[in-house]
Amino acid sequence: MTTSCHRGGRVAEYVLPNSVQLQTGDLVFRRGESRESRAVTTFDRKSDYTHVGMVINVDGHWMVLHAVPNERNTKQEKDSVKLEPIGTFFRSDRAVKGGVYRYPVTPEDTSRLLQRGKDIYGRHPLFDSQFDSEDSTAFYCTELVLFLYKQALHIDLSEVRRHNLPLFPELVFCSDILQNPKLEEIFHF
């Protein structure tokens, strides 16, 4: 576990146990304590998680591709789709709970997911603050993983489950994905 100082406290990079064998396409969920996480828990009471990303292997390193607001490295940086080490995704200032889930995919499927993930990241899409699932130039977290699986494998992870909230377009929450009966929990903390 790596630690550093952050706003007067200690921040720890999370280290998955060696027993957890990741594969490209695994979904990683977390619950944080940010205002965004608190807002999600207000509307999505069916899940312990408020954020999701997809694991990809980049040059032998397990990385998480995810769309997240307010985790910028500089004030000038825009909220966008990020690619970061899994330990950073589950860092102690970002995750009080976490889980790794697997949808059954073939090695060919993981290759397609990897390529699609790299393609999306290479476009440098912004975070979708409008939550518009019709616009594939910006993404929010669940929208991104749904898009990746749909584009690469023609699979709808949420099986068309959606939430309708006042003043918002239809939204997909983590619970909508986690209700997929084919998802298998690999690990949680």
Backbone as CSV, one residue per row, in Angstrom:
resi,resn,N_x,N_y,N_z,CA_x,CA_y,CA_z,C_x,C_y,C_z
1,MET,0.846,-1.167,0.000,0.000,0.000,0.000,0.893,1.233,0.000
2,THR,0.670,2.146,-0.905,1.416,3.381,-0.985,0.605,4.495,-0.339
3,THR,1.239,5.342,0.448,0.505,6.433,1.087,1.142,7.759,0.745
4,SER,0.327,8.800,0.838,0.803,10.167,0.652,-0.115,11.087,1.440
5,CYS,0.314,12.321,1.643,-0.512,13.284,2.365,-1.530,13.895,1.418
6,HIS,-2.724,14.112,1.905,-3.792,14.708,1.114,-4.701,15.482,2.047
7,ARG,-4.718,16.793,1.915,-5.592,17.658,2.709,-5.509,17.348,4.193
8,GLY,-4.302,17.178,4.665,-4.104,16.961,6.087,-4.244,15.521,6.527
9,GLY,-4.678,14.628,5.655,-4.829,13.222,6.022,-3.924,12.356,5.164
10,ARG,-4.009,11.062,5.384,-3.209,10.132,4.591,-4.099,9.495,3.538
11,VAL,-3.550,9.388,2.340,-4.239,8.746,1.233,-3.468,7.487,0.893
12,ALA,-4.171,6.387,0.779,-3.518,5.117,0.484,-4.001,4.577,-0.850
13,GLU,-3.026,4.195,-1.683,-3.350,3.467,-2.911,-3.808,2.078,-2.484
14,TYR,-4.860,1.576,-3.079,-5.377,0.270,-2.707,-4.621,-0.810,-3.478
15,VAL,-4.277,-1.885,-2.794,-3.596,-3.005,-3.419,-4.519,-4.214,-3.349
16,LEU,-4.920,-4.713,-4.516,-5.752,-5.909,-4.558,-4.951,-7.114,-4.069
17,PRO,-5.591,-8.040,-3.375,-4.876,-9.259,-2.979,-4.396,-10.021,-4.218
18,ASN,-3.295,-10.739,-4.076,-2.751,-11.525,-5.191,-3.731,-12.561,-5.707
19,SER,-4.670,-12.971,-4.878,-5.647,-13.982,-5.286,-6.641,-13.457,-6.324
20,VAL,-6.742,-12.137,-6.465,-7.671,-11.553,-7.429,-6.993,-11.515,-8.800
21,GLN,-7.480,-12.334,-9.705,-6.939,-12.404,-11.063,-7.847,-11.610,-11.997
22,LEU,-7.418,-10.420,-12.372,-8.226,-9.542,-13.224,-8.175,-9.983,-14.679
23,GLN,-9.165,-9.540,-15.429,-9.134,-9.689,-16.883,-9.770,-8.449,-17.494
24,THR,-9.331,-8.116,-18.697,-9.918,-6.990,-19.399,-11.416,-7.208,-19.518
25,GLY,-12.169,-6.158,-19.220,-13.625,-6.234,-19.255,-14.245,-6.347,-17.885
26,ASP,-13.445,-6.663,-16.854,-13.989,-6.694,-15.500,-14.505,-5.303,-15.158
27,LEU,-15.580,-5.271,-14.401,-16.148,-4.004,-13.944,-15.739,-3.791,-12.503
28,VAL,-15.285,-2.589,-12.203,-14.902,-2.240,-10.838,-15.846,-1.154,-10.352
29,PHE,-16.424,-1.425,-9.196,-17.377,-0.510,-8.584,-16.778,0.024,-7.293
30,ARG,-17.152,1.245,-6.956,-16.726,1.807,-5.675,-17.825,2.705,-5.126
31,ARG,-17.718,2.950,-3.841,-18.580,3.928,-3.170,-17.656,4.907,-2.488
32,GLY,-17.883,6.167,-2.760,-17.067,7.205,-2.156,-17.866,8.022,-1.166
33,GLU,-17.244,9.098,-0.725,-17.899,10.005,0.217,-18.009,11.416,-0.357
34,SER,-17.767,11.562,-1.651,-17.857,12.875,-2.288,-19.316,13.314,-2.375
35,ARG,-19.542,14.561,-2.692,-20.921,15.042,-2.847,-21.608,14.328,-4.013
36,GLU,-20.842,13.970,-5.057,-21.426,13.235,-6.179,-21.897,11.854,-5.718
37,SER,-21.083,11.190,-4.898,-21.463,9.878,-4.375,-22.704,9.986,-3.497
38,ARG,-22.744,11.014,-2.666,-23.921,11.200,-1.801,-25.166,11.465,-2.637
39,ALA,-25.023,12.202,-3.726,-26.181,12.464,-4.602,-26.675,11.164,-5.234
40,VAL,-25.752,10.327,-5.684,-26.147,9.058,-6.297,-26.876,8.184,-5.285
41,THR,-26.373,8.118,-4.041,-27.034,7.268,-3.043,-28.425,7.778,-2.693
42,THR,-28.671,9.055,-2.888,-30.009,9.601,-2.659,-31.020,8.994,-3.623
43,PHE,-30.587,8.768,-4.859,-31.499,8.286,-5.896,-31.397,6.784,-6.158
44,ASP,-30.273,6.190,-5.845,-30.075,4.769,-6.109,-29.848,4.052,-4.781
45,ARG,-30.915,3.581,-4.191,-30.831,2.923,-2.890,-30.675,1.405,-3.010
46,LYS,-30.547,0.899,-4.244,-30.444,-0.545,-4.461,-28.999,-1.023,-4.553
47,SER,-28.047,-0.126,-4.446,-26.647,-0.515,-4.625,-25.769,0.057,-3.527
48,ASP,-24.729,-0.692,-3.181,-23.717,-0.191,-2.262,-22.709,0.694,-2.980
49,TYR,-22.802,0.759,-4.311,-21.796,1.454,-5.107,-22.376,2.668,-5.821
50,THR,-21.498,3.649,-6.066,-21.919,4.888,-6.713,-21.142,5.192,-7.983
51,HIS,-20.143,4.374,-8.307,-19.292,4.653,-9.463,-18.777,3.340,-10.042
52,VAL,-18.557,3.332,-11.361,-18.083,2.118,-12.025,-17.085,2.483,-13.122
53,GLY,-16.168,1.579,-13.359,-15.216,1.680,-14.468,-14.967,0.286,-15.016
54,MET,-14.217,0.221,-16.112,-13.882,-1.067,-16.717,-12.375,-1.257,-16.699
55,VAL,-11.955,-2.454,-16.340,-10.541,-2.808,-16.262,-10.023,-3.155,-17.652
56,ILE,-8.854,-2.620,-17.994,-8.149,-3.024,-19.209,-6.670,-3.197,-18.860
57,ASN,-6.014,-4.062,-19.610,-4.591,-4.281,-19.399,-3.829,-3.465,-20.439
58,VAL,-3.032,-2.534,-19.961,-2.241,-1.674,-20.846,-0.769,-1.938,-20.554
59,ASP,-0.105,-2.556,-21.501,1.322,-2.847,-21.376,1.661,-3.583,-20.080
60,GLY,0.816,-4.545,-19.725,1.073,-5.350,-18.537,0.613,-4.742,-17.227
61,HIS,-0.063,-3.605,-17.288,-0.546,-2.923,-16.082,-2.067,-2.895,-16.094
62,TRP,-2.682,-3.229,-14.962,-4.130,-3.181,-14.852,-4.568,-1.748,-14.590
63,MET,-5.354,-1.242,-15.529,-5.825,0.139,-15.489,-7.353,0.148,-15.476
64,VAL,-7.917,1.248,-14.991,-9.366,1.417,-14.988,-9.715,2.584,-15.902
65,LEU,-10.597,2.317,-16.844,-11.134,3.332,-17.742,-12.468,3.748,-17.149
66,HIS,-12.595,5.026,-16.810,-13.843,5.491,-16.195,-14.054,6.972,-16.438
67,ALA,-15.307,7.377,-16.331,-15.687,8.781,-16.515,-16.118,9.315,-15.159
68,VAL,-15.459,10.384,-14.734,-15.709,10.870,-13.379,-15.552,12.393,-13.321
69,PRO,-16.434,13.061,-12.572,-16.261,14.503,-12.377,-15.416,14.783,-11.130
70,ASN,-14.796,15.923,-11.116,-14.114,16.455,-9.934,-12.980,15.587,-9.385
71,GLU,-12.282,14.909,-10.270,-11.050,14.213,-9.881,-9.935,14.661,-10.813
72,ARG,-9.816,15.961,-10.944,-8.803,16.535,-11.831,-7.468,16.647,-11.108
73,ASN,-6.400,16.533,-11.882,-5.055,16.694,-11.329,-4.667,18.164,-11.218
74,THR,-5.249,19.007,-12.064,-4.998,20.452,-12.024,-6.320,21.183,-12.183
75,LYS,-6.335,22.452,-11.799,-7.555,23.249,-11.956,-7.895,23.482,-13.420
76,GLN,-6.899,23.432,-14.277,-7.118,23.667,-15.703,-7.689,22.433,-16.415
77,GLU,-7.464,21.277,-15.844,-7.927,20.035,-16.456,-9.450,19.982,-16.438
78,LYS,-10.029,19.435,-17.504,-11.479,19.288,-17.580,-11.876,17.908,-17.094
79,ASP,-13.102,17.809,-16.578,-13.634,16.504,-16.196,-13.739,15.660,-17.451
80,SER,-13.210,14.429,-17.378,-13.146,13.630,-18.591,-13.069,12.143,-18.273
81,VAL,-13.005,11.362,-19.345,-12.756,9.934,-19.208,-11.293,9.775,-18.816
82,LYS,-11.062,8.969,-17.790,-9.710,8.792,-17.260,-9.266,7.348,-17.421
83,LEU,-7.974,7.169,-17.470,-7.354,5.850,-17.461,-6.299,5.904,-16.371
84,GLU,-6.511,5.119,-15.308,-5.592,5.185,-14.181,-5.423,3.806,-13.555
85,PRO,-4.336,3.616,-12.816,-4.100,2.320,-12.166,-5.246,1.959,-11.230
86,ILE,-5.486,0.675,-11.092,-6.588,0.209,-10.252,-6.412,0.661,-8.809
87,GLY,-5.168,0.735,-8.330,-4.924,1.214,-6.967,-5.340,2.655,-6.768
88,THR,-5.205,3.461,-7.808,-5.633,4.859,-7.753,-7.159,4.948,-7.774
89,PHE,-7.790,4.120,-8.606,-9.254,4.087,-8.672,-9.852,3.784,-7.298
90,PHE,-9.237,2.853,-6.570,-9.733,2.453,-5.259,-9.029,3.191,-4.112
91,ARG,-8.341,4.275,-4.416,-7.591,5.023,-3.407,-8.490,5.368,-2.216
92,SER,-7.916,5.438,-1.036,-8.685,5.617,0.200,-9.504,6.902,0.246
93,ASP,-9.100,7.943,-0.466,-9.899,9.168,-0.467,-11.019,9.110,-1.502
94,ARG,-11.097,8.018,-2.254,-12.122,7.869,-3.292,-13.062,6.702,-3.032
95,ALA,-12.633,5.723,-2.261,-13.431,4.506,-2.104,-13.472,4.056,-0.655
96,VAL,-14.670,3.972,-0.118,-14.847,3.372,1.200,-15.291,1.917,1.056
97,LYS,-15.783,1.579,-0.133,-16.165,0.209,-0.490,-15.779,0.004,-1.937
98,GLY,-15.502,-1.228,-2.288,-15.197,-1.512,-3.688,-15.495,-2.955,-4.025
99,GLY,-15.647,-3.207,-5.318,-15.904,-4.558,-5.771,-15.457,-4.752,-7.201
100,VAL,-15.120,-5.992,-7.518,-14.744,-6.374,-8.876,-15.759,-7.418,-9.333
101,TYR,-16.344,-7.182,-10.507,-17.359,-8.073,-11.055,-16.969,-8.462,-12.478
102,ARG,-17.384,-9.674,-12.845,-17.011,-10.189,-14.169,-18.247,-10.650,-14.923
103,TYR,-18.327,-10.198,-16.160,-19.317,-10.707,-17.100,-18.603,-11.796,-17.896
104,PRO,-19.245,-12.936,-18.161,-18.534,-14.015,-18.870,-18.236,-13.631,-20.321
105,VAL,-16.959,-13.488,-20.615,-16.527,-13.120,-21.965,-15.409,-14.062,-22.411
106,THR,-15.256,-14.167,-23.709,-14.207,-15.007,-24.296,-12.928,-14.183,-24.438
107,PRO,-11.786,-14.830,-24.702,-10.555,-14.070,-24.975,-10.726,-13.119,-26.169
108,GLU,-11.492,-13.519,-27.167,-11.740,-12.629,-28.311,-12.551,-11.406,-27.871
109,ASP,-13.505,-11.634,-26.959,-14.300,-10.526,-26.422,-13.411,-9.537,-25.673
110,THR,-12.468,-10.060,-24.866,-11.603,-9.152,-24.115,-10.733,-8.337,-25.060
111,SER,-10.320,-8.928,-26.165,-9.544,-8.177,-27.167,-10.383,-7.047,-27.757
112,ARG,-11.649,-7.333,-28.040,-12.531,-6.292,-28.594,-12.789,-5.187,-27.576
113,LEU,-12.990,-5.582,-26.316,-13.201,-4.575,-25.269,-11.963,-3.717,-25.077
114,LEU,-10.791,-4.340,-25.099,-9.541,-3.591,-24.968,-9.394,-2.587,-26.101
115,GLN,-9.615,-3.033,-27.330,-9.462,-2.137,-28.478,-10.468,-0.991,-28.418
116,ARG,-11.717,-1.314,-28.080,-12.749,-0.275,-28.006,-12.426,0.713,-26.894
117,GLY,-11.944,0.197,-25.752,-11.564,1.071,-24.644,-10.435,2.014,-25.020
118,LYS,-9.424,1.484,-25.697,-8.313,2.332,-26.148,-8.785,3.366,-27.162
119,ASP,-9.683,2.965,-28.060,-10.229,3.902,-29.050,-10.951,5.059,-28.367
120,ILE,-11.809,4.721,-27.403,-12.569,5.760,-26.683,-11.609,6.675,-25.935
121,TYR,-10.672,6.100,-25.193,-9.741,6.916,-24.423,-8.915,7.817,-25.337
122,GLY,-8.544,7.306,-26.492,-7.758,8.087,-27.445,-8.489,9.312,-27.971
123,ARG,-9.804,9.311,-27.898,-10.598,10.475,-28.329,-10.658,11.555,-27.261
124,HIS,-10.236,11.251,-26.045,-10.244,12.178,-24.900,-11.627,12.771,-24.637
125,PRO,-12.650,11.903,-24.510,-13.989,12.447,-24.277,-14.120,13.083,-22.894
126,LEU,-14.983,14.061,-22.817,-15.243,14.752,-21.562,-16.270,13.985,-20.740
127,PHE,-16.388,14.365,-19.471,-17.439,13.827,-18.621,-18.764,14.397,-19.099
128,ASP,-19.774,13.565,-19.179,-21.095,13.969,-19.682,-21.932,14.582,-18.563
129,SER,-21.766,15.859,-18.321,-22.510,16.535,-17.256,-23.976,16.749,-17.619
130,GLN,-24.332,16.494,-18.880,-25.736,16.580,-19.303,-26.441,15.227,-19.167
131,PHE,-25.684,14.176,-18.938,-26.204,12.811,-18.796,-27.044,12.402,-20.012
132,ASP,-26.506,12.720,-21.181,-27.199,12.471,-22.440,-26.666,11.194,-23.078
133,SER,-27.399,10.112,-22.945,-26.932,8.827,-23.481,-26.978,8.760,-25.003
134,GLU,-27.588,9.728,-25.643,-27.620,9.762,-27.109,-26.342,10.368,-27.693
135,ASP,-25.563,11.047,-26.863,-24.344,11.723,-27.297,-23.135,10.867,-26.922
136,SER,-22.450,10.303,-27.904,-21.300,9.437,-27.606,-19.972,10.199,-27.666
137,THR,-20.022,11.516,-27.491,-18.786,12.302,-27.435,-18.399,12.622,-25.990
138,ALA,-19.294,12.344,-25.049,-19.050,12.556,-23.624,-19.781,11.440,-22.869
139,PHE,-19.263,11.082,-21.692,-19.823,9.948,-20.960,-19.867,10.221,-19.465
140,TYR,-20.886,9.673,-18.806,-20.840,9.521,-17.356,-20.514,8.054,-17.093
141,CYS,-20.239,7.677,-15.861,-19.592,6.384,-15.592,-20.344,5.171,-16.120
142,THR,-21.602,5.023,-15.767,-22.335,3.841,-16.223,-22.561,3.897,-17.727
143,GLU,-22.752,5.093,-18.244,-22.927,5.255,-19.687,-21.695,4.749,-20.434
144,LEU,-20.510,5.015,-19.909,-19.271,4.580,-20.555,-19.170,3.060,-20.610
145,VAL,-19.385,2.366,-19.480,-19.241,0.915,-19.520,-20.331,0.269,-20.363
146,LEU,-21.542,0.846,-20.335,-22.607,0.333,-21.212,-22.214,0.488,-22.675
147,PHE,-21.685,1.647,-23.015,-21.274,1.934,-24.390,-20.184,0.972,-24.848
148,LEU,-19.188,0.740,-24.001,-18.089,-0.153,-24.358,-18.594,-1.566,-24.644
149,TYR,-19.409,-2.104,-23.757,-19.934,-3.458,-23.963,-20.873,-3.522,-25.163
150,LYS,-21.680,-2.492,-25.347,-22.623,-2.482,-26.478,-21.866,-2.385,-27.805
151,GLN,-20.892,-1.498,-27.884,-20.141,-1.304,-29.121,-19.249,-2.500,-29.446
152,ALA,-18.592,-3.041,-28.446,-17.631,-4.127,-28.683,-18.297,-5.492,-28.809
153,LEU,-19.355,-5.727,-27.997,-19.900,-7.079,-27.903,-21.408,-7.176,-28.156
154,HIS,-22.057,-6.041,-28.378,-23.518,-6.005,-28.584,-24.262,-6.535,-27.363
155,ILE,-23.743,-6.221,-26.182,-24.343,-6.650,-24.919,-24.795,-5.413,-24.157
156,ASP,-26.051,-5.437,-23.683,-26.562,-4.369,-22.830,-26.463,-4.840,-21.384
157,LEU,-25.444,-4.388,-20.679,-25.215,-4.820,-19.304,-26.384,-4.496,-18.381
158,SER,-27.110,-3.430,-18.656,-28.218,-3.034,-17.779,-29.526,-3.704,-18.170
159,GLU,-29.508,-4.419,-19.290,-30.716,-5.087,-19.784,-31.898,-4.118,-19.805
160,VAL,-31.658,-2.926,-20.298,-32.586,-1.790,-20.478,-33.184,-1.235,-19.178
161,ARG,-32.646,-1.600,-18.010,-33.118,-0.982,-16.766,-32.653,0.477,-16.756
162,ARG,-33.546,1.365,-16.383,-33.248,2.786,-16.324,-33.964,3.413,-15.140
163,HIS,-33.486,4.573,-14.729,-34.133,5.375,-13.694,-34.664,6.648,-14.343
164,ASN,-35.838,7.041,-13.948,-36.425,8.301,-14.409,-36.511,9.245,-13.217
165,LEU,-35.742,10.319,-13.298,-35.714,11.321,-12.245,-36.205,12.646,-12.800
166,PRO,-36.871,13.436,-11.980,-37.306,14.757,-12.456,-36.109,15.588,-12.927
167,LEU,-36.277,16.269,-14.018,-35.298,17.201,-14.589,-34.069,16.529,-15.190
168,PHE,-34.062,15.211,-15.312,-32.947,14.487,-15.908,-33.458,13.588,-17.021
169,PRO,-32.606,13.301,-18.000,-32.978,12.255,-18.961,-32.928,10.899,-18.243
170,GLU,-33.335,9.845,-18.911,-33.226,8.516,-18.323,-31.773,8.260,-17.929
171,LEU,-31.586,7.719,-16.735,-30.241,7.457,-16.221,-30.054,5.978,-15.915
172,VAL,-28.825,5.533,-16.036,-28.446,4.186,-15.616,-27.570,4.339,-14.380
173,PHE,-27.958,3.642,-13.325,-27.180,3.641,-12.096,-26.441,2.307,-11.961
174,CYS,-25.517,2.250,-11.023,-24.766,1.015,-10.788,-25.700,-0.162,-10.517
175,SER,-26.775,0.070,-9.775,-27.709,-1.020,-9.464,-28.324,-1.613,-10.721
176,ASP,-28.517,-0.801,-11.748,-29.096,-1.290,-13.002,-28.169,-2.299,-13.671
177,ILE,-26.879,-2.104,-13.533,-25.894,-3.035,-14.091,-25.731,-4.241,-13.173
178,LEU,-25.659,-3.987,-11.872,-25.427,-5.073,-10.918,-26.571,-6.082,-10.864
179,GLN,-27.744,-5.706,-11.344,-28.870,-6.647,-11.380,-28.743,-7.658,-12.519
180,ASN,-27.740,-7.478,-13.381,-27.542,-8.429,-14.471,-27.164,-9.779,-13.866
181,PRO,-27.967,-10.827,-14.115,-27.697,-12.112,-13.474,-26.409,-12.793,-13.942
182,LYS,-25.823,-12.338,-15.040,-24.585,-12.952,-15.526,-23.336,-12.369,-14.872
183,LEU,-23.480,-11.249,-14.152,-22.328,-10.664,-13.470,-21.990,-11.505,-12.233
184,GLU,-20.715,-11.789,-12.093,-20.234,-12.563,-10.953,-19.297,-11.693,-10.126
185,GLU,-19.543,-11.652,-8.826,-18.639,-10.918,-7.953,-17.343,-11.714,-7.807
186,ILE,-16.240,-11.051,-8.074,-14.908,-11.661,-7.960,-14.271,-11.305,-6.622
187,PHE,-14.531,-10.073,-6.170,-13.892,-9.579,-4.946,-14.645,-8.342,-4.460
188,HIS,-14.646,-8.141,-3.156,-15.166,-6.884,-2.600,-14.428,-6.568,-1.298
189,PHE,-14.453,-5.291,-0.968,-13.910,-4.852,0.329,-14.817,-3.793,0.906
